[in-house]
């Protein structure tokens, strides 16, 4: 029966590997440098973990086959064993070494994916604000002055910097084939870097449970060639309607809306919670500027206290903003 | 509030549940009256302070909750088995996965562990009861009140729907306006206080009440694991108490600790929740490690290999469990530095855990392994839990977690840890210690049959979820379109879930069969085991040990059997025992009603019940109850009866 069990496991593992060949699983089918780093990190860790499983399973099978009571003589008395210092040191040291290796990989891959890819280091990133509200995604392009809902277009072969926040519950912004996910929260802006190597359409979604309509909170992320992207932006600017404050409020209230396109964006009248508008863990995206003025000093204090917790980039931005005022 | 808001309406399943609840709650008192069992129930069970009976009640409640959480699980698997399925709507699905999580962790795994702890620990350390028997009863009734309060939510008022982690601002009044999350905060609070009291009680019991000669390093491994677990409880549960209190204030008294406006910090809730929640994972897994250590050494007929390193590993795990909580939100954006620190501490837990796995394997080596039902669970635990462990290391890598976070991969991982760890552990312990408590064995054939169903189906249910996660399927999605390609594996998982159901039905049938047909004349030590609990009779008399054993080494009972020398000698003396008390159950009932009124913000009855609770406390502090003595004659009578019965056959 034990063998059947092991066979079952081996079968399942083979099944994944086979699945990886003709129809790759989403996260093993990266289309940009950040996702590629993650994919290879994961594959490396799987290989390492398979090694550990192999050692445990071999030992396990060996002891179960050899020391079952039915195979041993009736008068066999198991010995009294307190333990063995050297053996115990070995099976403490080897995991320590494994953890050290994995730690190095984790730290380096985390810092790699948390910034602009080296391949596109010389280019200025395209900044797109992505904010969530029940149950939709708003994409604002500060440079182009346009806004879309539930779909996002961006140029391929360019570094893209998404800045995330939320008008409601915490959501998690995720385009598996381009980069790992990150939370969007109401009181601060988080950043996610990605680039697409090729033009194409990718599935994007919220992966953090946010209530009733959560399952439908998907969007299409499309990378376009430079020319196509420019054409699309021009098109939007000339043909799409402007986004008024009233219309934006209606959008926030609505539960589900399809795709929308506007030739202006909400950042003008409802700025993101960053810089002087940052709640920075206290105060929300919904609070108005007036309410916030008085908290300016408190913000500074909080910064000093909370430096440890914060993303370094964010703090730098904050300080610069404060200096500017 | 209108009646149709008070009762949950509109779903045939809910109506069926209501009917069955009414039928059962009428049937119980009618049956009790008809068979004239009220008095028996009151004196033998409801007012008991005997740790063994309290343990049995914990386990019964846990089995009941396993059924409730299992039905939730089945409905979830059924809903997602087919793309675009319309069995449940989004709201209903959200309530079900929320209650599934809360019930399985807090009202199934925890009480099952605490139940076994109650039954076994005093016996294993050679004590006559726990340090505070009356407090122990209070703990149980608080847990029970919390569990029942949480359970009625799905017919009265609506269940919580913000996930078992209840992240703000989703769980705030603004986004969850029904009373569902009030049930969450109040019911967990009541049960949590009970657990905290248990923690203190068992800490004192183990530290102060061990048999003469039993130094810390001569304690059985299960006792060690429980000692460490209770240290974790005492440090972790106050955090939950505070977090839930702040949640109650936010939801019902208009404060803004976690909510979005006026400076509330949503991630503060996440931090507080996981500062408690991560150690909680080890609260339910460490005692299981202890159970496996007992079972593996018993059925390999060998002492536990590397006893000292086992103890050291558990202490290390308990310390590390407090410094890894932020791995639950690597994606919050707290930067490379913080993520790296938490990655490394998280991965470090794999080291002591690995040490334990190898120690178990080396306990088996050169042993003489017999495949009893509890041993089968312990053996299945090793390879399956290792999969859970290595996927845990994968998840611990912050960068990689950006891809796994909130996906089915995570769901698969923690089921691969919690089911072979905790669930197999408590079932193994249940089969192992059942004869100790009841004086007869569970049927081995049925036990093994249900084992194979459970083990194989478990893998069929949860392995596909790893693949689904790597393919981008997020957790808590009540529906998905066919184009995602998630359908086939979800269907496979549903098939596995049905297999698990069959396994658990066989397990319950086994209890029924054994109660009716199992032979009763077992000796005190039917498994030929190693630790002190097996040196007294089965079933255990009220006072546990007629004579307190003296211990001079680890596995003293085993060596006493070998050498043919009894552990305890001397003359019987009168034994001092605590009296039964109705106060704990009355207090539990008062807490239940208080909680109910609190949930609905009905302040006046809530205040009245609050006064009743304080009244029970005040009454207790003025009560003069010095317990009673069991006379020497009565001890002789009991001992002779237990011995006589065993000599007959």
Interface residues (C-beta under 8 A of the other chain):
Chain A: X1 X2 X5 X6 X8 X9 X12 X15 X16 X19 X25 X26 X27 X28 X35 X37 X38 X39 X41 X42 X45 X46 X49 X52 X53 X56 X57 X59 X60 X63 X64 X67 X68 X69 X72 X76 X77 X78 X79 X80 X81 X82 X83 X84 X87 X88 X91 X92 X95 X96 X98 X99 X102 X103 X105 X106 X107 X109 X110 X111 X112 X113 X114 X134 X168 X169 X170 X172 X174 X176 X179 X180 X181 X182 X183 X185 X186 X187 X188 X190 X191 X203 X205 X207 X208 X209 X210 X211 X212 X213 X214 X215 X279 X281 X282 X283 X284 X285 X286 X287 X308 X309 X310 X311 X312 X313 X314
Chain B: X90 X91 X94 X161 X162 X163 X167 X169 X170 X175 X260 X261 X262 X263 X264 X265 X266 X267 X268 X300 X301 X302 X303 X305 X306 X307 X308 X309 X329 X331 X332 X333 X334 X335 X336 X337 X338 X339 X340 X343 X344 X347 X348 X350 X351 X354 X355 X357 X358 X359 X361 X362 X364 X365 X366 X367 X368 X369 X370 X371 X379 X380 X382 X383 X386 X387 X390 X391 X393 X394 X396 X397 X398 X399 X400 X401 X402 X403 X405 X406 X407 X452 X455 X456 X459 X463 X466 X467 X470 X471 X472 X474 X475 X476 X477 X478 X479 X480
